[in-house]
């Protein structure tokens, strides 16, 4: 699904695109066909906008055209074409931070972490602020993509934070806790995939995320606002079991044999589960997730 954040981004980027910048080839106002296509995007006419922008790619493939065509594909949920468009544009316009960032967004939606991180890093090198304003979930401190989760802390869903993912390990950092010392402490940890013995997946139909109140709300605000689970969707729960006890992050004196999370965005959870299946991990489906 295309999240609300992308609609906001297109509107914001449209305003920015109509203001001359160093990376723009020409102001949008100088190209009435481009102005019309951008207006169609704002009106939700994605197919019409894509058709018009594809024609412009033949006659005048400017940085602006690449940018808006990539956004059109994002809104149409065609993430593969969005990634290809942004990446091709970034090759032709290597000083455009927003094209690199757009490619990062598209690859993030595909949960293809390596190209997502590579493009986000290039975007940040050109414009460091875009990593915090461009709508993506790349954290330069960890050089990884993250998703917001809530952790079952001592039997209570009271630790919210970010689950960072890369090709080698998972890395959970607590940002909001009911008990504990705050960011980077309490139940934060990192563990290589080779240390994971099993991942149990459960989908709990009808679990309303907002029942967890302020903690979950603040978790969602730790990054771009995306769609929360509702009573109409399944909550995705994960339980990681480890071959050897994991240790607390930054010297915290605790060990655990397993740890539980749930995702406040069901689709992010589903993509993460599919990604874990590519890591040759034992993934067991339980409850509502189990085969019928």
VENJO-V224467 format. One record per backbone hydrogen bond with DSSP energy under -0.5 kcal/mol. NH is the residue of the N-H (numbers start at 1). CO is the residue of the C=O. E is the energy in kcal/mol with one decimal. If there is no record, write none. Layout:
nh | co | e
NH | CO | E
NH | CO | E
This chain:
nh | co | e
3 | 1 | -0.6
6 | 3 | -1.3
7 | 3 | -0.9
8 | 4 | -2.0
9 | 5 | -2.5
10 | 6 | -2.6
11 | 7 | -2.0
12 | 8 | -2.6
13 | 9 | -3.7
14 | 10 | -2.4
15 | 11 | -1.8
16 | 12 | -2.1
17 | 13 | -2.9
18 | 14 | -1.2
18 | 15 | -0.5
19 | 16 | -1.5
20 | 18 | -0.5
24 | 21 | -0.7
28 | 17 | -0.7
30 | 27 | -1.7
31 | 28 | -2.0
34 | 31 | -0.6
35 | 31 | -2.2
36 | 32 | -2.3
37 | 33 | -2.1
38 | 34 | -2.6
39 | 35 | -2.1
40 | 36 | -2.2
41 | 37 | -1.9
42 | 38 | -2.0
43 | 39 | -1.5
44 | 41 | -1.6
45 | 40 | -2.8
46 | 44 | -1.6
49 | 45 | -2.1
50 | 46 | -2.7
51 | 47 | -2.5
52 | 48 | -2.1
53 | 49 | -2.7
54 | 50 | -2.5
55 | 51 | -1.5
56 | 52 | -1.9
57 | 53 | -1.7
58 | 54 | -0.8
58 | 55 | -0.7
59 | 55 | -1.6
60 | 56 | -3.2
62 | 60 | -2.4
66 | 62 | -2.2
67 | 63 | -2.4
68 | 64 | -2.7
69 | 65 | -2.6
70 | 66 | -2.5
71 | 67 | -1.9
72 | 68 | -2.3
73 | 69 | -2.2
74 | 70 | -1.9
75 | 71 | -2.5
76 | 72 | -1.8
77 | 74 | -1.4
78 | 73 | -2.4
79 | 77 | -1.3
82 | 78 | -2.1
83 | 79 | -2.6
84 | 80 | -2.2
85 | 81 | -2.6
86 | 82 | -2.7
87 | 83 | -2.6
88 | 84 | -2.3
89 | 85 | -2.5
90 | 86 | -2.6
91 | 87 | -1.6
92 | 88 | -1.7
93 | 89 | -2.5
96 | 93 | -2.0
97 | 95 | -1.0
100 | 96 | -1.5
101 | 97 | -2.7
102 | 98 | -2.3
103 | 99 | -2.1
104 | 100 | -2.1
105 | 101 | -2.5
106 | 102 | -2.3
107 | 103 | -2.7
108 | 104 | -2.2
109 | 105 | -2.1
110 | 106 | -1.6
111 | 108 | -1.1
112 | 107 | -2.7
113 | 111 | -0.9
116 | 112 | -1.7
117 | 113 | -2.9
118 | 114 | -2.3
119 | 115 | -2.3
120 | 116 | -2.4
121 | 117 | -2.5
122 | 118 | -1.8
123 | 119 | -2.3
124 | 120 | -2.8
125 | 121 | -1.9
126 | 122 | -1.4
127 | 123 | -2.6
130 | 127 | -1.6
131 | 128 | -1.0
132 | 129 | -1.6
133 | 129 | -1.1
134 | 130 | -2.1
139 | 137 | -0.5
139 | 144 | -2.5
140 | 138 | -0.6
142 | 139 | -0.8
143 | 139 | -1.5
144 | 139 | -1.2
145 | 165 | -1.1
146 | 137 | -2.0
147 | 163 | -1.4
149 | 161 | -2.1
150 | 262 | -2.4
151 | 159 | -3.7
152 | 260 | -1.6
153 | 151 | -1.7
153 | 156 | -2.5
154 | 152 | -0.8
156 | 153 | -2.1
158 | 151 | -0.8
158 | 156 | -2.1
159 | 151 | -1.4
160 | 158 | -0.6
160 | 176 | -2.5
161 | 149 | -2.3
162 | 173 | -2.1
163 | 147 | -2.8
164 | 162 | -0.8
164 | 171 | -3.5
165 | 145 | -2.7
166 | 169 | -1.8
170 | 191 | -2.4
171 | 164 | -2.1
172 | 189 | -2.3
173 | 162 | -2.3
175 | 160 | -2.1
176 | 160 | -2.4
178 | 158 | -0.6
184 | 174 | -2.2
185 | 182 | -2.0
188 | 185 | -1.4
189 | 172 | -1.9
191 | 170 | -2.5
193 | 168 | -2.0
195 | 192 | -1.9
196 | 193 | -1.8
197 | 195 | -0.5
197 | 241 | -2.5
198 | 241 | -1.5
199 | 282 | -2.8
200 | 239 | -2.6
201 | 284 | -3.1
202 | 237 | -2.3
203 | 286 | -0.6
204 | 202 | -0.6
204 | 235 | -2.6
205 | 203 | -0.9
206 | 233 | -1.5
207 | 204 | -1.6
208 | 206 | -0.6
209 | 207 | -0.7
211 | 208 | -1.8
212 | 209 | -2.3
213 | 210 | -1.9
215 | 212 | -0.7
216 | 212 | -0.5
217 | 213 | -1.9
218 | 214 | -2.8
219 | 215 | -1.8
220 | 216 | -2.1
221 | 217 | -1.4
222 | 219 | -1.6
223 | 220 | -1.0
229 | 264 | -1.5
233 | 230 | -1.9
235 | 204 | -2.0
236 | 263 | -0.5
237 | 202 | -3.3
237 | 235 | -0.7
238 | 261 | -2.6
239 | 200 | -2.0
240 | 259 | -2.8
241 | 198 | -2.7
241 | 239 | -0.5
242 | 257 | -2.7
243 | 195 | -2.8
244 | 195 | -0.5
246 | 256 | -2.4
248 | 252 | -0.8
248 | 254 | -1.6
249 | 188 | -2.5
251 | 248 | -0.8
252 | 249 | -1.0
254 | 252 | -2.0
256 | 246 | -1.6
259 | 240 | -1.9
261 | 238 | -2.7
262 | 150 | -2.1
263 | 236 | -2.2
264 | 148 | -1.0
268 | 265 | -0.6
269 | 265 | -1.9
270 | 266 | -2.4
271 | 267 | -2.3
272 | 268 | -2.1
273 | 269 | -2.2
274 | 270 | -2.0
275 | 271 | -2.0
276 | 272 | -2.4
277 | 273 | -1.7
278 | 274 | -0.6
278 | 275 | -1.3
279 | 276 | -1.6
280 | 277 | -0.7
281 | 276 | -0.9
283 | 281 | -0.8
284 | 199 | -2.7
284 | 282 | -0.6
286 | 201 | -3.2
289 | 286 | -2.2
290 | 287 | -1.2
